[in-house]
Amino acid sequence: MSKQDDGPDKKNEQPKDAPKTETTENDEIKKQENVESVNPEVQKNEENTENTPLADEQDTDNVNVEDGQPAPVEKPKRRFPRKALYICIVLVISVVIAGGVISVLIDRYGLGKTNKQIDITVPKGADTDTIASLLKKDGVIQYPFVFKIFYKRNHGKYNSFQSGSYSVNPSQGYEGIIEDLTDPSLNQNKATVTITEGQTIQQIAQTMEAKGVCSQKDFLNTLKTAKFDFPFASQIPNNQSRDYKYAGYLFPDTYTLLKNSSGKSAIQKMLTNFSGKFTPNMQAQAKADGMTVDQIVTLASIIQKEASDDTVMADVSSTFYNRLKTGINGKRLLQSDATVIFAKKNLTQSLTSSDAALSSPYNTYRSEGLTPGAICSPGIDAIRAALYPNKTNYFYFVSDANGKFYFAETFAQHQKNVETAKEAGATEGAGDLDTQQ
């Protein structure tokens, strides 16, 4: 076949894909017409969509093309901001803490608490833990742990609570409650005991038992066996003739003591009182006079028994000092009737001339110098008289029934004074039992 024949045929030949393209374009036109005819609202919506903000495009995207109805729109879930959550938690915790602090302060100061007395019984040997638990149990406090911390911070570790029955008020606060529980004078299980000047150890022991503090036996045994840590204790001689080591040191005063307690606690208070009364200046004066504290106390006890009137105590003291330093006929005899009465162990029995011969280290008609120990508990006036005697030349004295004292420098003058005193009644004084000098 020639090339000319092929040429015309190729010109008239249609491309294989031409009809297919025409069909595709027609199909698209028809599909578009169908969509517009089926759902005219969609077209309207699309037109409106062109003029709406981008945020509204979500509405047109949810249109269901098949049935022509808009698809349901899911609302976005709202999340609670973390920052706000944290703030709420902090506020709740702060309120709880503030409420706790306020509650503790109310308990501490007793604010708004019932103003009434509540009876508390503190057992013997109770520590701070026990006290706090008791106060909580009886409705006095609310926070035992806080109470214990307050006590230790303000009062130290030393437990100053004393057993007994007390009445406390919750409105007082911690400080007021502690003051009540540590004040013996507020203890309902207490005894007020008065030791008078001139009482002997046995008389004091009887008083302790009568007041319900302790038994006589406990009191006297404690005096013999117990040790007490006081500076003056080292100056007390270990004299086998001495009845009681601390005789004369149980200072006369009024004490508030616990009932059914020990003799040691009562003795401790009395010795503490003496330690405070016998000042450093007094100690210095005793030393200047060449006397020990124990010698001053012993002499003061004899002065106390011989002269209850403090106006003559300094003269009585001077008389005894003269006898101790100069003596009578070469002997340093005090010749005190009070010491003979003590030696007889019978304080109510009257003396006779034969009692002057009584064999006892406490009989100053036979034994020279001071007695082995005090014969009673001297008061502060007798102690001062022993420390600061008047300057006299007296060696004798006697008193009548009216309490009047007669002092003499010589034995002859003393005998006249004795006769004068007898006219007024009984006599008492240095040298009364002995008719000889």
C-alpha positions in Angstrom: 0.0 0.0 0.0 1.2 3.5 -1.0 1.9 6.3 1.6 -0.7 8.5 -0.1 -3.4 6.1 0.8 -2.5 6.1 4.5 -2.5 9.9 4.9 -6.2 10.7 4.4 -7.2 7.9 6.6 -5.1 9.2 9.6 -6.6 12.7 9.3 -10.1 11.4 9.6 -9.4 9.0 12.5 -10.8 10.1 15.9 -8.7 9.8 19.0 -9.7 6.9 21.1 -10.3 8.9 24.2 -12.4 11.7 22.6 -15.9 10.3 23.0 -15.0 9.2 26.6 -14.2 12.8 27.5 -17.4 14.1 26.1 -19.4 11.6 28.1 -17.6 12.5 31.3 -18.4 16.2 31.0 -22.1 15.5 30.3 -22.3 13.2 33.4 -20.9 15.9 35.7 -23.4 18.4 34.4 -26.2 16.1 34.9 -25.0 15.1 38.5 -24.8 18.8 39.3 -28.4 19.4 38.1 -29.6 16.4 40.1 -28.0 17.6 43.2 -29.6 21.0 42.8 -33.0 19.6 42.0 -33.0 17.1 44.8 -31.8 19.4 47.6 -32.3 23.1 46.7 -31.7 24.0 50.4 -28.2 22.7 50.2 -27.5 25.2 47.4 -29.0 27.9 49.5 -26.9 26.9 52.4 -23.8 26.8 50.3 -24.5 30.3 49.1 -25.0 31.5 52.6 -21.8 29.7 53.7 -19.8 31.7 51.4 -20.7 34.8 53.4 -20.3 33.3 56.9 -17.2 33.2 59.1 -14.9 30.2 59.0 -16.1 29.2 62.5 -19.5 28.3 61.0 -18.1 25.9 58.3 -18.6 23.1 60.8 -22.4 23.4 60.4 -22.3 22.8 56.6 -19.8 20.0 57.0 -22.3 18.1 59.1 -25.1 18.1 56.4 -26.2 14.6 55.4 -26.2 14.7 51.6 -28.1 11.5 51.1 -31.3 12.3 53.0 -30.9 16.1 52.8 -31.1 16.5 56.7 -28.4 18.2 58.8 -26.4 15.8 60.9 -26.6 16.3 64.7 -23.9 18.5 66.0 -21.9 17.3 69.0 -21.3 20.0 71.6 -17.6 20.2 72.8 -17.0 18.9 76.3 -16.2 21.6 78.9 -13.1 20.8 81.0 -12.7 22.3 84.6 -9.5 24.4 84.5 -6.7 22.9 86.5 -5.7 26.3 87.9 -9.1 26.8 89.4 -9.0 23.2 90.8 -5.7 23.9 92.6 -7.1 27.1 94.0 -10.1 25.3 95.4 -8.0 22.7 97.0 -5.7 25.3 98.6 -8.7 27.2 100.0 -10.2 24.1 101.5 -6.9 23.1 103.2 -6.4 26.6 104.4 -9.9 26.7 105.9 -9.3 23.3 107.7 -5.9 24.5 109.1 -7.3 27.8 110.2 -10.2 26.1 111.9 -7.8 23.8 113.7 -5.6 26.6 114.8 -8.6 28.6 116.1 -9.8 25.5 118.0 -6.4 25.0 119.6 -6.2 28.7 120.6 -9.7 28.5 122.2 -8.6 25.4 124.2 -5.3 27.1 125.1 -6.9 30.3 126.4 -10.2 28.9 127.5 -12.1 31.3 125.2 -15.8 30.7 125.2 -15.6 27.7 127.5 -18.0 26.9 130.3 -17.3 29.0 133.4 -17.8 26.2 136.0 -15.7 24.3 138.4 -14.7 20.7 137.7 -13.3 18.4 140.3 -10.1 16.7 139.4 -8.4 14.0 141.4 -4.6 13.7 140.8 -3.2 10.3 141.7 0.1 10.0 143.5 3.0 10.0 141.2 1.0 11.1 138.2 3.1 12.5 135.3 2.1 15.1 132.7 0.7 12.4 130.3 -1.6 11.2 133.0 -2.7 14.7 134.0 -3.4 15.6 130.4 -5.5 12.5 129.9 -7.5 13.2 133.1 -8.2 16.7 132.0 -9.4 15.5 128.6 -11.5 12.8 130.1 -13.2 15.2 132.5 -13.9 17.8 129.8 -11.5 20.4 131.0 -9.3 20.5 127.9 -9.7 19.3 124.3 -6.2 18.7 123.1 -4.0 16.7 125.6 -1.0 16.7 123.2 -1.0 20.5 123.0 -1.4 20.8 126.7 1.7 18.6 127.3 3.7 20.7 124.8 2.6 23.9 126.6 3.5 22.5 130.0 7.0 21.4 128.9 7.8 24.6 127.2 6.7 26.9 130.0 7.4 24.7 133.1 10.2 22.5 131.9 10.5 18.7 132.3 10.1 18.8 136.1 6.8 17.5 137.2 5.4 19.9 139.8 1.9 18.3 140.0 0.9 17.1 143.4 -1.5 14.4 144.2 -4.8 15.4 145.7 -8.3 16.8 144.9 -8.6 20.0 143.0 -11.3 22.2 141.5 -10.4 23.7 138.1 -12.2 25.9 135.6 -11.9 25.2 131.8 -12.3 29.0 131.1 -9.0 29.6 132.9 -7.0 28.3 130.0 -3.9 26.1 130.3 -1.9 28.4 132.5 -4.6 28.9 135.1 -5.3 25.1 135.2 -1.6 24.3 135.7 -1.4 27.0 138.5 -4.3 25.4 140.3 -2.9 21.8 140.0 0.5 22.9 141.3 -0.6 25.1 144.2 -0.9 23.0 147.4 -3.0 25.7 149.1 -5.8 24.9 146.5 -5.6 21.2 147.1 -8.8 20.0 148.7 -6.9 17.0 150.1 -4.7 19.2 152.1 -4.0 19.9 155.8 -3.0 23.2 157.3 -0.4 22.5 159.9 1.0 25.1 162.3 4.3 24.4 164.1 4.8 26.8 167.0 8.0 28.1 168.5 9.3 25.8 171.1 7.7 22.5 170.0 9.8 19.4 170.3 10.2 16.7 167.6 7.7 14.5 169.4 5.1 17.2 169.6 5.6 18.0 165.8 5.2 14.3 165.0 2.0 14.2 167.0 0.6 17.2 165.1 1.4 15.5 161.8 -0.6 12.5 162.7 -3.5 14.5 164.2 -3.7 16.5 160.9 -3.7 13.3 158.8 -0.4 14.1 157.1 1.5 11.0 158.2 2.0 8.8 161.2 4.2 9.6 164.1 6.3 6.6 163.4 6.9 7.5 159.7 7.8 11.1 160.7 10.3 10.1 163.4 11.8 7.3 161.4 12.4 9.6 158.5 14.1 12.1 160.7 16.5 9.4 161.8 17.2 7.7 158.5 16.6 10.1 155.6 19.2 12.3 154.1 18.5 15.9 153.0 20.7 18.0 150.8 21.2 21.3 152.5 24.4 23.3 153.1 23.9 23.4 156.8 23.5 19.6 157.0 27.3 19.2 156.8 27.7 21.2 160.0 25.5 18.9 162.0 27.7 16.6 164.0 27.2 12.9 164.0 26.7 12.7 167.8 25.4 9.4 169.1 23.9 11.2 172.1 21.8 13.4 169.8 18.2 12.3 169.7 17.5 13.5 166.1 19.9 14.9 163.6 17.5 17.6 162.4 16.2 18.6 165.8 15.9 22.4 165.9 15.8 22.8 162.1 12.0 22.1 161.6 11.2 25.8 161.3 8.1 27.0 163.2 5.5 28.2 160.7 2.2 27.4 159.1 2.4 24.8 156.3 0.0 23.4 153.8 0.7 19.7 153.5 -0.9 16.8 151.6 -2.9 14.4 153.7 -1.8 10.8 153.6 1.6 11.8 152.3 5.1 10.9 153.5 6.9 12.4 156.5 9.8 13.2 154.2 7.9 15.7 152.1 6.8 17.5 155.3 10.3 17.6 156.7 11.7 18.7 153.4 9.4 21.8 153.5 10.3 22.7 157.0 14.1 22.3 156.3 13.7 24.4 153.2 12.0 27.1 155.2 14.8 27.1 157.8 17.4 27.3 155.0 15.7 30.5 153.7 15.3 32.0 157.1 18.9 31.5 158.3 20.5 34.0 155.9 24.1 34.2 154.7 24.6 37.2 157.0 23.5 35.1 160.0 26.0 32.4 158.9 28.7 35.0 158.8 27.8 36.3 162.3 27.9 32.8 163.7 31.4 32.3 162.3 32.5 35.6 163.7 31.4 34.5 167.1 33.3 31.3 166.8 30.0 29.3 166.6 28.7 26.8 164.0 25.1 27.0 162.7 24.3 23.9 164.7 25.6 25.5 167.9 23.5 28.7 167.3 20.4 26.6 166.7 21.0 24.6 169.8 21.5 27.7 172.0 18.5 29.3 170.4 16.3 26.3 171.3 17.3 26.7 175.0 16.6 30.4 174.8 13.3 29.7 173.2 12.3 27.4 176.1 13.5 29.7 178.8 12.0 32.9 177.5 9.0 33.0 175.3 9.1 36.9 175.5 11.3 38.2 172.8 12.0 41.4 174.8 14.2 39.5 177.2 15.7 36.9 174.9 18.8 39.0 174.2 19.5 39.2 178.0 18.9 35.5 178.5 21.2 34.8 175.6 23.9 37.1 177.2 23.5 35.1 180.5 24.2 31.8 178.7 27.1 33.3 176.7 28.7 34.5 179.9 28.3 31.0 181.5 29.8 29.3 178.4 32.8 31.6 178.2 33.5 32.4 181.8 31.6 29.6 183.6 30.6 29.3 187.3 33.3 28.2 189.7 35.4 27.0 186.8 32.6 25.0 185.1 30.7 26.0 181.9 27.3 24.9 183.2 24.2 26.5 181.7 22.0 25.2 184.5 18.9 25.5 182.4 15.7 23.9 183.9 14.4 23.6 180.3 17.2 21.1 179.4 16.3 19.0 182.5 12.7 18.8 181.5 13.7 17.7 178.1 16.1 15.1 179.6 13.2 13.6 181.7 11.1 13.1 178.5 8.1 14.4 180.4 7.3 17.9 179.5 4.4 18.3 181.9 6.0 17.0 185.1 7.3 19.6 187.5 10.9 19.6 188.6 12.4 18.9 192.0 15.9 19.6 193.4 16.8 16.0 192.9 16.3 16.3 189.1 19.5 18.3 189.0 21.4 15.1 189.5 19.7 13.4 186.5 22.2 11.5 184.4 21.7 12.7 180.8 23.9 14.6 178.3 21.0 17.0 178.1 21.1 17.8 181.8 23.0 21.1 181.8 23.3 21.0 185.6 25.8 18.2 185.2 27.0 18.4 181.6 29.1 21.4 180.6 28.5 23.4 177.4 25.6 23.1 175.1 23.4 20.1 174.8 24.1 17.5 172.1 21.4 19.0 170.0 18.5 21.4 170.0 15.7 20.7 172.6 13.0 22.3 170.4 12.4 24.2 167.2 13.4 27.9 167.9 11.7 30.8 166.2 13.5 33.5 164.4 13.6 35.8 167.4 15.4 33.2 169.5 17.8 32.6 166.7 18.6 36.3 166.4 19.0 36.5 170.2 21.6 33.6 170.0 23.4 35.5 167.2 23.2 39.0 168.7 23.1 38.8 172.6 23.2 41.9 174.7 26.4 42.8 176.4 25.9 42.2 180.1 27.6 40.6 183.1 24.6 38.5 184.0 25.1 34.9 185.2 21.7 34.2 186.7 18.0 34.9 185.9 14.6 33.8 187.3 11.1 34.6 186.2 7.9 34.7 188.2 4.3 33.5 187.4 3.5 36.8 185.6 6.5 36.3 183.2 8.6 39.0 184.7 12.4 38.3 184.6 14.9 39.1 187.3 18.6 39.1 186.2 21.6 39.0 188.5 25.4 39.1 188.3 26.1 37.3 191.5 24.6 34.3 193.2 23.7 36.3 196.3 21.7 38.7 194.2 20.1 35.8 192.4 18.9 34.3 195.7 17.1 37.5 196.6 15.5 37.6 193.1 14.3 34.0 193.6 12.6 35.0 196.9 11.0 38.0 195.1 9.8 35.8 192.3 8.3 33.2 194.7 6.0 35.9 196.1 4.5 36.3 192.7 4.3 32.5 192.0 6.4 29.8 190.5 10.0 30.4 189.6 12.0 29.4 186.5 15.5 30.3 185.4 19.2 29.5 185.3 20.3 27.8 188.6 16.9 27.4 190.1 17.3 23.7 191.0 20.7 24.0 192.6 21.1 25.7 196.0 24.8 25.9 195.4 26.7 28.1 193.0 
